Amino acid sequence: MPPRELPRGTVTFLFTDIEGSTRLLQELGEGYAQALAEHRRLLRDAFTRWSGVEIDTQGDAFFVAFSTAQDAVLAAEAGQAVLADGPVSVRMGIHTGEPLLTDEGYVGIDVHRAARIAAAGHGGQVLLSRTTHDLLDSTFELRDLGDHRLKDLTAPERIFQLGHADRPPLKSLNQTNLPVQPTSLIGRERELGEILDLVHGHRLVTLTGPGGAGKTRLGLQAAAELVDEFRDGVWFVSLSALRDPKAVLPTIGQTLGVPQQQSLGEHLEHKQALLLLDNFEQLLDGAPQIAGLVQAAAATKVLATSRSPLRLAGEREYPVPPLSDEDAVALFVERVRSAKPSFEPDEHVGEVCRRLDNLPLAVELAAARTRILTPAQLQERLEQSLPLLSGGSRDAPERQRTLRATIDWSYDLLTDDEKQLFRRLAVFAGSFDVDAAEEVCDADLDTLGSLVEKSLLRQTAEGRFFFLATIREYAAERLAEDSAWNGLRQRHAERTLRVAELAKAQHHEGLDELEALHDDARAGLDFLAGAGESELALRLALAFEVFWLGRGHVGEGLRRLEAVLADAGDAPAELRVAAMNRAASLARVGGDPEGAERHALAALALARELGDPAAVAAALRELGQAALAREDHARVFALYDEALAVASEAGDSIVPTLTDLADVALADGELERAIDYSAEAAALADGPDASVKAIAAFNTASALLQLGRRDEAPPHLHDALETVVALDYPELIGWCLVATSGIAAPVESREALLLLGSGEAAVRSAGAELGPAEQRLREWILAPLRERLGRDEVEKGLEAGRSLSSEDGVSLARRYLK
């Protein structure tokens, strides 16, 4: 019987897969082969009955095409019905699209999308994409399962289930921060398989190749495929904006939420995680740090992308090749169809791709030009602009020359306005929004949109703009030739400063905006330092000190402040003393009390010279914090008392000093004293920072618990918890959960441990650790629990609590704080 013709145009794909095939093989033994054969027979009958064309069968999986969505769903329904009473449980995924049909079969994202949907399901479940759902009538019973991120990394897919049965949650992406991609990966099945094999067998794998070869996209896809295999997550760390090798480990730590008092190696020591380190080439001097990290964290693996290998022992390099001819054409067609859905390739498309060495970025740039040029015109123009390179081998340097020539060609085709905006946008070190482009580069929306259409500029899912690293390098080269270069950098730095100061004024709520500005702040500080703008540099550094403290960039922040201070002799003294105090804070949190004391003493001397009592009080508090780190409580109280007297005499706010005094009193066991300080701080607190009263309420509750006045603590703790939940302040939420465990402990030991573990996890999620006062409270709670339950049971309970979400911990705490 001759093979049936494959459906064309709009096609619905059905993928099937047996759930738990390994377990089934162990259970059935020799009977597995018979069960597998019977499963195939039954499904083939169902597919044939509804006019399905079998495309491929591999092991226990089917890939079938249907001319209509209705036939595909009816076939899936029939197939599940005949398998229902047997030992084999099958998951199915259905998606409808308009795939490219080649001599080799179907290619394009629609095939991958159907497979991804099937992989997210469970045995006995049929899942449908939105496009398939919208083609069905109301006779089908469909359940909306909501939006889910699949392993193709594009925007979330709306998924529907056939029937209303309750099933476990879908196997969509979690435990990862892999960024959403605007398009699916085309082809690369062989390369993906080879990379996955390398990661399975080695601790450090580096994808190498020229810019535009697709290293990042291939690395992201490989990481997505591996999410289920790493218990503690798969984490993407972008290094493209970094130039300081010392910033590599802190950037990784910040991405993972590593507590500031813990090294990255210690944090990962017992974790099974995969780190995808992207764009390492400009940081190769920092590669030995990665070797140390891999050695310290035996269960963690690293997948890196770089134009050059890291040259470390145990590293396996994977040179990323160009696309195959077939995949290059498929990529070209997919990108063109985003604007011209009816586009059909001709013989010129393959020639265009070959002219571009099948480099993914070059192919995308050419495809973007089909809005105004036919493939034949593209081929003619490329033959004029990109003569074939001599030589038979297509090594990386030659492919890099091809990509450079392609970007040159794309740039030359821009209008003068587009060229100017393209190169001037390179002033942004990271992503940027429309307002920033308009203010710094005089951008207009039409020109921005045109650069996006031409694939020279990209957009995130949130609407921010960014360059791919290779294109940004090119734009920066062009910008360096622009007479407006220095003026643009000045405008960029001044805008970054203005936005950062506004964000800092929002307290905790502004940290996310500072996060988005961080790369631009680095570039701004570099420019301002070189331009002798010490006053602006100090202001910019001071705008970021809270962010550096709160988001795990303590070491970098200290280096930045110290560098700016070293050349800030002509800056206003009040800025210098503020920077010295902030440097003291960063040094203390970074585990250097001697450095903290040195900066605080310098700040104190300058503040006294200025006659600025607020700055004197701040410096005295920093000296006190440095003494606290050495557990010199007598000196701490003396310094804080002096700070209190200075601030009071000058009429300045004494609230920060009072909260610090309460904290030291708690750490020293001076519980009544802590209550008095907290009450005074709460009475005097005003202004927009509600966290001050929350800290005072927490300190009061902590002291009351340890004094045995358990019944008096809940109202204070309730007020503190609700305030910090409203502020979305993870560290203080964690403190409150720890204290609530002290209320629960006498009546519900195991729930107390859940609260305590959840509180610890919340604090660590903020990149912090429990301070001396909170540690004392923790031990006070745990001591009787260890006697009652034993150390092993206590540790199990704490571990269970650490796995709770912060939201679940808060819900549990509220039961004890009514």
DRENTINU-950529 format. One line per 10 residues: number of its first residue (from 1); their letters; for each residue x, y, z of C-alpha. Coordinates in Angstrom, 2 decimals, padded with zeros to 5 digits, m for minus. Example, Ala and Ser with C-alpha at 12.3 -4.5 7.8 and 13.67 -1.06 7.14 Angstrom:
<rs>
1) AS) 012.30,m004.50,007.80  013.67,m001.06,007.14
</rs>
This chain:
<rs>
1) MPPRELPRGT) 000.00,000.00,000.00  001.60,003.35,m001.05  002.30,005.91,001.71  m000.48,008.42,002.23  000.12,012.03,001.20  001.06,014.34,004.06  m001.49,017.06,004.89  m000.55,020.55,003.72  m001.44,024.07,004.82  m003.06,024.08,008.26
11) VTFLFTDIEG) m002.05,020.83,009.96  m002.80,019.43,013.41  m000.03,017.39,015.01  m000.54,014.71,017.67  002.36,013.42,019.78  002.08,010.49,022.19  004.45,009.10,024.79  004.21,006.33,027.40  004.49,007.62,030.97  006.82,005.59,033.18
21) STRLLQELGE) 008.08,003.26,030.46  011.13,002.23,032.54  008.96,001.38,035.53  006.55,m000.52,033.26  009.42,m002.54,031.81  010.50,m003.54,035.31  006.96,m004.51,036.28  006.08,m006.48,033.13  009.47,m007.98,032.35  009.18,m010.15,029.25
31) GYAQALAEHR) 005.56,m009.11,028.83  006.59,m005.50,028.13  007.29,m006.12,024.44  003.84,m007.62,023.98  002.16,m004.75,025.85  004.09,m002.22,023.75  003.08,m003.93,020.50  m000.58,m004.07,021.56  m000.48,m000.37,022.50  000.88,000.45,019.04
41) RLLRDAFTRW) m001.81,m001.60,017.30  m004.63,000.02,019.23  m003.36,003.55,018.68  m002.72,002.99,014.98  m006.29,001.75,014.56  m007.61,004.87,016.26  m005.40,007.22,014.23  m006.28,005.53,010.93  m010.01,005.66,011.71  m009.76,009.46,011.95
51) SGVEIDTQGD) m007.56,009.91,008.85  m004.30,010.45,010.69  m001.01,010.07,008.81  001.76,008.50,010.86  004.92,010.59,010.42  007.26,008.82,012.78  007.37,006.18,015.49  010.35,006.04,017.84  010.35,003.53,020.69  007.07,004.07,022.49
61) AFFVAFSTAQ) 006.17,007.46,020.91  003.95,008.39,017.94  004.01,011.50,015.74  000.84,011.79,013.64  m000.55,014.54,011.35  m004.22,015.32,010.73  m005.93,017.61,008.24  m008.35,018.92,010.88  m008.16,019.67,014.58  m011.42,017.81,015.17
71) DAVLAAEAGQ) m010.07,014.57,013.66  m006.93,014.79,015.83  m008.90,015.26,019.05  m011.37,012.48,018.19  m008.42,010.16,017.44  m006.80,011.03,020.78  m010.08,010.44,022.60  m010.52,007.07,020.90  m006.93,006.09,021.61  m007.21,006.87,025.32
81) AVLADGPVSV) m010.48,004.94,025.52  m009.01,001.70,024.13  m005.94,001.96,026.36  m007.87,002.75,029.53  m008.07,m000.82,030.86  m004.57,m001.87,029.87  m001.19,m001.56,031.62  000.11,001.19,029.31  m000.60,004.83,030.25  m000.06,007.37,027.47
91) RMGIHTGEPL) 000.11,011.17,027.48  m000.84,013.06,024.33  m000.27,016.60,023.06  m002.05,018.30,020.14  m001.16,021.55,018.36  m002.31,023.14,015.11  m000.19,025.31,012.83  001.11,025.89,009.32  004.42,024.01,009.19  006.92,024.04,006.37
101) LTDEGYVGID) 006.79,020.78,004.37  010.14,019.76,002.84  011.42,016.62,001.17  012.44,015.46,004.64  009.00,016.07,006.17  007.61,018.77,008.43  009.91,021.37,009.99  009.27,024.46,012.09  008.13,025.48,015.53  004.69,023.89,015.25
111) VHRAARIAAA) 006.22,020.40,015.35  008.25,021.28,018.43  005.28,022.95,020.12  003.15,019.80,019.85  005.96,017.69,021.30  006.47,020.12,024.19  002.77,020.10,025.04  002.74,016.29,025.15  005.83,016.23,027.40  004.09,018.47,029.96
121) GHGGQVLLSR) 001.26,016.00,030.56  000.64,012.82,032.51  m000.49,009.33,031.59  m004.09,009.22,030.36  m004.11,012.98,029.72  m004.74,014.77,026.39  m003.48,018.36,026.19  m004.34,020.90,023.49  m002.82,024.22,022.47  m004.83,027.40,022.18
131) TTHDLLDSTF) m004.83,027.24,018.38  m006.28,023.73,018.40  m008.84,024.68,021.06  m010.06,027.63,018.99  m010.78,025.37,016.00  m013.11,023.04,017.93  m016.82,023.39,018.50  m018.64,023.27,021.84  m019.31,019.52,021.70  m015.87,018.79,023.15
141) ELRDLGDHRL) m015.43,018.88,026.94  m012.34,021.02,027.49  m010.78,022.30,030.71  m008.70,025.48,030.72  m005.43,024.77,032.55  m004.10,028.31,032.16  m000.76,029.59,030.85  002.35,027.43,031.12  005.98,027.94,030.13  007.18,025.01,028.08
151) KDLTAPERIF) 010.69,023.93,027.27  010.74,025.83,023.99  011.19,028.96,026.18  008.84,031.16,024.19  005.98,033.09,025.77  003.64,030.99,027.93  001.27,028.68,026.07  m002.41,028.50,026.99  m003.11,024.80,027.51  m006.42,022.97,027.62
161) QLGHADRPPL) m007.21,019.43,028.75  m009.63,017.10,027.03  m012.17,016.16,029.69  m012.60,017.46,033.24  m010.71,014.81,035.22  m008.42,016.06,038.00  m004.75,015.53,037.19  m001.43,016.45,038.83  000.08,019.84,037.90  001.59,019.99,034.43
171) KSLNQTNLPV) 005.33,019.45,034.03  006.03,022.98,032.87  009.15,024.96,033.71  009.83,025.74,037.36  012.97,026.02,039.48  014.55,028.14,036.78  014.96,031.73,035.69  015.59,030.89,032.02  014.39,033.93,030.08  011.38,033.78,027.80
181) QPTSLIGRER) 012.44,033.79,024.14  010.56,035.58,021.36  010.79,032.59,019.04  011.36,028.85,019.22  014.62,027.14,018.39  014.72,025.83,014.84  016.47,022.53,014.15  019.62,021.75,016.17  018.36,018.30,017.24  021.79,016.71,016.67
191) ELGEILDLVH) 023.64,019.51,018.44  021.22,019.43,021.37  021.68,015.72,021.79  025.47,016.05,021.75  025.44,018.89,024.28  023.10,016.99,026.60  025.42,013.98,026.45  028.38,016.20,027.36  026.57,017.76,030.31  025.50,014.33,031.55
201) GHRLVTLTGP) 029.11,013.17,031.49  031.07,016.26,032.55  030.98,019.02,035.17  032.00,021.92,032.90  030.94,022.29,029.26  031.65,025.38,027.16  029.84,026.18,023.92  032.24,028.13,021.71  031.91,029.91,018.40  031.83,033.34,016.80
211) GGAGKTRLGL) 029.22,035.92,017.61  025.93,035.12,015.95  026.54,031.37,015.84  023.61,030.76,018.19  025.57,029.78,021.32  023.23,031.50,023.76  020.02,030.18,022.19  021.42,026.66,022.00  022.64,026.87,025.59  019.23,028.07,026.77
221) QAAAELVDEF) 017.50,025.20,025.01  019.89,022.63,026.43  019.37,024.08,029.90  015.58,023.91,029.47  015.82,020.26,028.48  017.74,019.57,031.71  015.44,021.35,034.18  013.85,018.14,035.46  017.27,016.60,036.17  018.55,019.21,038.63
231) RDGVWFVSLS) 016.75,019.15,041.96  017.95,022.62,042.96  017.27,024.33,039.68  018.74,025.53,036.40  019.90,029.14,036.52  020.77,031.56,033.71  023.46,034.13,034.55  024.07,036.84,031.95  027.65,038.13,032.02  027.48,040.23,028.85
241) ALRDPKAVLP) 027.54,043.61,030.62  030.35,042.72,033.06  033.95,043.75,032.51  035.36,043.10,035.99  036.30,039.42,036.53  035.85,039.95,040.28  032.13,040.52,039.65  031.54,037.02,038.20  030.96,035.10,041.44  028.91,037.90,043.10
251) TIGQTLGVPQ) 026.71,038.07,040.01  026.13,034.32,040.15  025.43,034.58,043.88  022.94,037.37,043.39  021.11,035.36,040.72  020.87,032.38,043.09  019.95,034.48,046.13  023.02,033.43,048.10  023.13,034.97,051.61  025.78,037.64,051.89
261) QQSLGEHLEH) 027.48,035.91,054.80  027.89,032.70,052.82  030.28,031.97,049.99  028.90,030.74,046.68  030.81,027.47,047.08  029.30,026.87,050.52  025.82,027.66,049.21  026.16,025.17,046.35  028.14,022.55,048.27  025.22,020.13,048.64
271) KQALLLLDNF) 023.03,021.43,045.83  022.30,019.71,042.54  022.10,022.67,040.17  023.08,023.72,036.65  024.52,027.19,036.00  024.31,028.58,032.46  026.99,031.30,032.32  026.41,033.35,029.18  028.99,035.50,027.34  032.11,034.64,029.32
281) EQLLDGAPQI) 034.61,035.76,026.65  035.40,039.19,028.13  035.93,037.74,031.61  038.39,034.92,030.93  040.71,036.16,033.70  037.91,035.14,036.07  037.77,031.56,034.76  039.87,030.11,037.64  037.06,031.17,039.99  034.74,028.83,038.08
291) AGLVQAAAAT) 037.24,026.01,038.49  037.21,026.59,042.25  033.43,026.69,042.27  033.12,023.40,040.39  035.58,021.82,042.79  033.71,023.09,045.88  030.22,022.12,044.66  030.41,018.47,043.66  026.79,018.15,042.48  026.65,021.43,040.54
301) KVLATSRSPL) 027.47,021.65,036.84  028.36,024.60,034.62  027.35,025.17,031.01  029.09,028.25,029.62  028.97,030.14,026.32  032.05,031.97,025.12  033.86,032.88,021.94  036.91,031.17,023.44  037.20,028.17,025.76  037.79,028.85,029.45
311) RLAGEREYPV) 040.89,026.61,029.33  040.20,024.90,032.63  041.03,021.36,033.68  038.10,019.06,033.03  036.44,021.48,030.60  034.79,019.99,027.52  034.54,022.40,024.61  031.71,022.14,022.09  032.27,024.31,018.98  028.80,025.36,017.82
321) PPLSDEDAVA) 028.55,024.71,014.06  026.46,026.70,011.56  022.94,025.47,010.86  022.40,022.71,008.32  021.12,023.87,004.93  017.65,022.58,005.76  017.50,024.21,009.20  018.82,027.51,007.87  016.01,027.60,005.31  013.47,026.67,007.99
331) LFVERVRSAK) 014.76,029.50,010.22  014.57,031.97,007.34  011.00,030.91,006.49  009.87,030.99,010.13  011.12,034.52,010.63  009.62,035.77,007.36  006.24,034.20,008.16  005.99,036.23,011.37  005.28,039.19,009.06  004.12,037.37,005.89
341) PSFEPDEHVG) 002.17,034.24,006.93  001.67,033.10,003.33  005.37,033.19,002.41  006.63,030.13,000.51  010.36,029.61,m000.07  011.89,029.34,m003.51  015.32,028.28,m004.76  016.81,031.67,m003.87  016.25,031.19,m000.13  018.74,028.33,000.10
351) EVCRRLDNLP) 021.32,030.36,m001.83  020.84,033.34,000.49  021.41,031.13,003.54  024.49,029.50,002.06  025.87,032.92,001.17  025.54,033.73,004.89  027.32,030.52,005.95  024.03,029.43,007.58  024.88,031.57,010.62  021.63,032.00,012.60
361) LAVELAAART) 021.98,035.73,013.32  022.98,036.50,009.72  020.03,034.50,008.42  017.64,036.39,010.72  019.02,039.76,009.59  018.50,038.78,005.95  015.00,037.43,006.61  014.02,040.76,008.16  014.73,042.42,004.80  012.03,040.43,002.98
371) RILTPAQLQE) 009.55,043.11,004.02  010.85,045.09,001.03  013.04,042.67,m000.94  012.22,039.34,m002.58  014.58,036.38,m001.99  015.93,036.86,m005.54  016.70,040.52,m004.81  018.26,039.54,m001.51  020.51,037.04,m003.25  021.59,039.61,m005.84
381) RLEQSLPLLS) 022.40,042.25,m003.24  024.26,039.83,m001.01  026.39,038.67,m003.92  027.38,042.29,m004.45  027.96,043.07,m000.76  029.28,039.73,000.53  031.54,038.08,m002.06  032.30,034.49,m001.14  035.31,034.15,001.11  038.26,032.33,m000.37
391) GGSRDAPERQ) 039.31,028.96,000.93  037.49,025.71,001.40  037.21,025.41,005.18  034.62,027.46,007.02  036.38,028.01,010.33  035.27,030.36,013.05  037.31,033.42,011.99  035.89,033.27,008.46  032.36,032.84,009.76  032.98,035.84,012.00
401) RTLRATIDWS) 033.97,037.85,008.93  030.77,036.72,007.21  028.67,037.91,010.15  030.54,041.23,010.31  029.92,041.75,006.63  026.23,040.89,007.10  025.81,043.44,009.88  027.70,045.98,007.75  025.28,045.28,004.92  022.26,045.59,007.21
411) YDLLTDDEKQ) 023.58,048.86,008.62  024.24,050.31,005.17  020.64,049.65,004.19  019.31,051.77,007.07  018.12,055.32,006.61  020.25,058.08,008.12  017.84,058.43,011.05  017.90,054.69,011.66  021.70,054.58,011.50  022.01,057.39,014.02
421) LFRRLAVFAG) 019.59,055.84,016.50  021.07,052.35,016.04  024.59,053.43,016.98  023.50,055.83,019.73  021.43,053.19,021.52  024.74,051.41,022.21  025.24,053.92,025.02  022.96,051.67,027.12  024.92,048.86,028.75  021.84,046.75,029.45
431) SFDVDAAEEV) 018.20,046.78,028.44  016.29,050.06,028.30  012.74,051.33,028.00  011.14,053.77,025.58  011.46,056.72,027.97  015.20,056.18,028.31  015.70,055.92,024.54  013.70,059.10,023.99  015.48,061.09,026.71  019.07,060.02,026.01
441) CDADLDTLGS) 019.03,059.34,022.26  016.10,061.46,021.02  014.49,058.25,019.74  011.09,058.20,018.12  008.76,055.20,018.21  008.69,054.63,014.46  012.47,054.38,014.20  012.67,052.11,017.24  010.00,049.88,015.72  011.86,049.81,012.42
451) LVEKSLLRQT) 015.07,048.59,014.11  013.07,045.83,015.82  011.50,044.82,012.51  014.95,044.59,010.95  016.13,042.26,013.79  018.83,044.73,014.83  017.08,045.41,018.13  015.17,042.99,020.35  012.41,043.34,022.94  011.87,041.45,026.18
461) AEGRFFFLAT) 008.50,040.04,027.21  008.12,043.14,029.44  008.66,045.50,026.49  012.23,046.62,027.26  014.68,046.88,024.35  018.11,045.27,024.10  020.84,044.38,021.63  022.28,040.93,021.15  025.88,041.10,022.37  027.38,040.84,018.87
471) IREYAAERLA) 025.20,043.59,017.43  025.78,045.84,020.44  029.55,045.51,019.92  029.10,046.62,016.33  026.84,049.52,017.31  029.36,050.60,019.99  032.14,050.67,017.37  030.00,052.92,015.21  029.12,055.09,018.20  032.79,055.61,019.04
481) EDSAWNGLRQ) 033.10,057.31,015.64  030.14,059.60,016.37  030.97,063.18,017.33  028.17,063.07,019.90  029.76,060.13,021.77  030.90,061.93,024.92  027.80,064.06,025.12  025.61,060.96,024.91  027.56,059.26,027.68  027.12,062.35,029.86
491) RHAERTLRVA) 023.35,062.40,029.21  023.17,058.66,029.84  025.02,058.94,033.16  022.91,061.90,034.30  019.66,060.10,033.46  020.84,056.95,035.21  021.62,059.05,038.29  018.23,060.79,038.25  016.25,057.56,037.88  018.39,055.79,040.49
501) ELAKAQHHEG) 017.88,058.54,043.07  014.12,058.39,042.50  014.17,054.61,042.86  016.22,054.79,046.06  013.67,057.18,047.53  011.06,054.42,047.13  012.99,052.31,049.67  012.41,048.58,049.27  009.97,049.06,046.39  012.68,050.68,044.26
511) LDELEALHDD) 015.13,047.77,044.33  013.75,046.13,041.19  014.19,049.35,039.23  017.75,049.66,040.53  018.32,046.07,039.43  017.27,046.98,035.88  019.62,050.01,035.98  022.64,048.22,037.42  024.52,047.64,034.16  023.94,051.26,033.14
521) ARAGLDFLAG) 025.16,052.39,036.58  028.40,050.49,036.05  028.88,052.20,032.67  027.91,055.56,034.17  030.39,055.27,037.03  033.17,054.32,034.61  032.43,057.37,032.46  032.03,059.84,035.32  035.26,058.69,036.96  037.17,059.12,033.70
531) AGESELALRL) 035.57,062.51,033.05  036.52,063.86,036.50  032.85,064.18,037.52  033.49,063.10,041.10  030.38,064.73,042.56  028.03,062.96,040.12  029.97,059.71,040.57  029.54,059.90,044.37  025.82,060.59,044.02  025.38,057.67,041.65
541) ALAFEVFWLG) 027.29,055.32,043.96  025.24,056.49,046.95  022.03,055.90,045.00  023.05,052.25,044.60  024.42,051.50,048.07  021.12,050.12,049.38  020.82,047.95,046.27  024.39,046.68,046.65  023.65,045.80,050.27  020.26,044.21,049.65
551) RGHVGEGLRR) 020.89,042.32,046.43  024.22,040.60,047.05  026.70,042.98,045.37  028.54,043.94,048.55  032.06,043.36,047.22  031.48,045.22,043.97  029.73,048.06,045.77  032.62,048.48,048.20  035.16,048.51,045.36  033.10,051.10,043.50
561) LEAVLADAGD) 032.72,053.38,046.53  036.39,053.13,047.45  037.44,053.91,043.85  035.17,056.95,043.68  036.32,058.18,047.11  039.98,057.88,046.08  039.46,060.55,043.38  036.79,062.64,045.10  038.90,065.24,046.88  037.11,068.12,045.19
571) APAELRVAAM) 033.60,066.70,045.78  031.37,068.25,048.46  032.42,067.04,051.90  028.87,066.00,052.85  028.83,063.56,049.92  032.24,062.20,050.87  031.25,061.58,054.48  028.05,059.85,053.38  030.06,057.64,051.02  032.53,056.80,053.81
581) NRAASLARVG) 029.66,055.70,056.05  028.17,053.59,053.28  031.59,052.03,052.59  031.73,051.14,056.28  028.35,049.39,055.99  029.44,047.42,052.93  032.74,046.40,054.51  030.96,045.23,057.69  028.37,043.18,055.80  031.16,041.79,053.64
591) GDPEGAERHA) 032.86,040.37,056.74  035.59,042.98,057.15  035.02,044.72,060.54  038.50,046.27,060.41  037.72,047.87,057.04  034.36,048.99,058.37  036.01,050.65,061.37  038.59,052.35,059.13  035.91,053.90,056.89  033.71,054.82,059.86
601) LAALALAREL) 036.59,056.56,061.66  037.35,058.56,058.49  033.67,059.48,058.24  033.56,060.48,061.92  036.60,062.76,061.59  035.22,064.50,058.50  031.72,064.79,060.00  033.10,066.46,063.13  035.16,068.79,060.96  031.98,069.73,059.10
611) GDPAAVAAAL) 029.99,070.10,062.31  027.29,067.81,060.89  025.62,066.02,063.84  023.56,063.69,061.62  026.72,062.48,059.88  028.52,062.18,063.25  025.67,060.03,064.60  025.70,057.86,061.47  029.46,057.31,061.77  029.13,056.42,065.47
621) RELGQAALAR) 026.43,053.88,064.59  028.71,052.35,061.96  031.51,052.11,064.52  029.01,050.44,066.83  028.03,047.93,064.14  031.71,047.11,063.58  032.09,046.53,067.34  028.97,044.35,067.34  030.56,042.14,064.67  033.37,041.56,067.20
631) EDHARVFALY) 030.78,040.96,069.97  032.15,043.90,071.98  028.72,044.79,073.41  029.99,047.27,076.00  031.66,049.38,073.30  028.53,049.06,071.11  026.28,050.51,073.82  028.75,053.32,074.49  028.97,054.30,070.83  025.20,054.12,070.34
641) DEALAVASEA) 024.55,056.17,073.45  026.92,058.81,072.12  025.16,058.71,068.73  021.83,059.13,070.52  023.07,062.14,072.45  024.54,063.82,069.33  021.37,063.35,067.29  019.10,064.47,070.13  021.09,067.64,070.78  020.96,068.56,067.10
651) GDSIVPTLTD) 017.24,067.82,066.81  017.85,065.07,064.24  015.95,061.79,064.11  017.05,059.34,066.76  014.84,056.51,065.45  017.63,054.65,063.56  019.82,054.71,066.68  016.96,053.50,068.91  016.21,050.53,066.63  019.93,049.68,066.55
661) LADVALADGE) 020.05,049.88,070.37  017.03,047.58,070.65  018.75,045.09,068.35  021.94,045.11,070.43  019.94,044.81,073.65  018.21,041.71,072.28  021.52,040.18,071.23  022.91,040.89,074.73  019.85,039.53,076.56  018.82,042.99,077.84
671) LERAIDYSAE) 015.17,042.24,077.04  013.37,044.94,079.07  015.81,047.47,077.69  015.00,046.28,074.15  011.28,046.82,074.79  011.90,050.36,076.02  014.06,051.27,073.01  011.49,049.75,070.61  008.58,051.60,072.19  010.41,054.90,071.92
681) AAALADGPDA) 011.40,054.22,068.28  007.81,053.33,067.34  006.46,056.46,069.02  008.87,058.72,067.14  008.79,056.96,063.74  007.11,058.82,060.91  007.58,059.33,057.19  007.18,056.89,054.31  009.35,054.01,055.59  006.79,051.84,057.39
691) SVKAIAAFNT) 009.44,049.20,057.98  010.78,051.18,060.99  007.61,050.58,063.02  007.53,046.97,061.84  011.07,046.39,063.14  010.16,047.99,066.45  007.08,045.76,066.74  009.13,042.66,065.91  011.82,043.57,068.48  009.11,044.07,071.11
701) ASALLQLGRR) 007.51,040.69,070.35  010.89,038.96,070.41  011.70,040.39,073.84  008.25,039.55,075.25  008.54,035.93,074.12  011.93,035.49,075.77  010.62,037.10,078.96  007.90,034.46,079.14  005.13,036.94,078.31  003.91,034.87,075.37
711) DEAPPHLHDA) 000.30,036.13,075.41  001.42,039.75,074.94  003.48,039.08,071.79  000.85,038.26,069.08  m000.59,041.79,068.59  002.87,043.27,068.07  003.88,040.45,065.74  000.60,040.67,063.81  001.21,044.36,063.07  004.80,043.69,062.05
721) LETVVALDYP) 003.93,040.77,059.77  001.08,042.50,057.95  003.23,045.58,057.38  006.18,043.73,055.87  003.92,041.48,053.77  002.36,044.64,052.30  005.87,045.99,051.66  006.96,042.65,050.09  010.06,042.68,052.32  011.31,039.04,052.38
731) ELIGWCLVAT) 013.97,039.48,055.08  011.57,041.01,057.60  008.86,038.49,056.68  011.38,035.82,057.64  012.08,037.48,061.00  008.35,037.53,061.76  007.93,033.85,060.85  010.80,032.94,063.17  009.20,034.87,066.03  005.78,033.33,065.34
741) SGIAAPVESR) 007.34,029.88,065.72  008.04,030.90,069.34  004.30,031.45,069.84  003.46,028.09,068.22  006.19,026.00,069.93  004.46,025.29,073.27  001.30,023.95,071.58  002.33,022.71,068.10  005.96,021.63,067.97  005.97,020.51,064.35
751) EALLLLGSGE) 004.18,023.61,063.06  006.69,025.70,065.02  009.49,023.99,063.11  007.71,024.62,059.81  007.45,028.31,060.66  011.07,028.51,061.76  012.35,026.76,058.62  010.16,028.89,056.38  011.41,032.03,058.12  015.04,031.05,057.58
761) AAVRSAGAEL) 014.36,030.39,053.89  012.63,033.76,053.48  015.60,035.59,055.02  018.06,033.75,052.79  015.95,034.48,049.71  016.72,038.14,050.36  020.46,037.42,050.36  020.71,037.84,054.13  021.19,035.80,057.31  019.65,036.02,060.76
771) GPAEQRLREW) 021.51,038.61,062.82  022.81,038.08,066.38  019.47,039.07,067.95  017.46,036.78,065.69  019.95,033.94,066.18  019.51,034.27,069.95  015.72,034.07,069.53  016.08,031.06,067.24  018.17,029.15,069.77  015.74,030.07,072.56
781) ILAPLRERLG) 012.92,028.50,070.51  014.88,025.42,069.44  016.34,024.38,072.79  013.08,022.98,074.29  012.06,021.51,070.91  015.30,019.51,070.72  014.65,018.16,074.23  011.07,017.26,073.34  011.57,015.79,069.85  015.26,015.02,069.51
791) RDEVEKGLEA) 017.78,016.63,067.18  016.98,014.44,064.15  013.26,015.21,064.24  013.98,018.89,064.70  016.24,018.95,061.63  013.61,017.11,059.57  010.98,019.63,060.63  013.23,022.58,059.80  014.04,021.12,056.38  010.35,020.67,055.66
801) GRSLSSEDGV) 009.77,024.30,056.64  012.55,025.50,054.35  010.71,023.91,051.43  007.53,025.86,052.20  006.82,028.93,050.11  006.87,032.25,051.93  003.14,032.59,051.20  002.39,029.25,052.90  004.53,030.26,055.86  002.63,033.54,056.22
811) SLARRYLK) m000.73,031.72,056.04  000.36,029.37,058.81  001.67,032.26,060.93  m001.61,034.15,060.69  m003.39,031.30,062.47  m001.33,032.07,065.58  m001.61,035.85,065.35  m005.38,036.33,065.25
</rs>
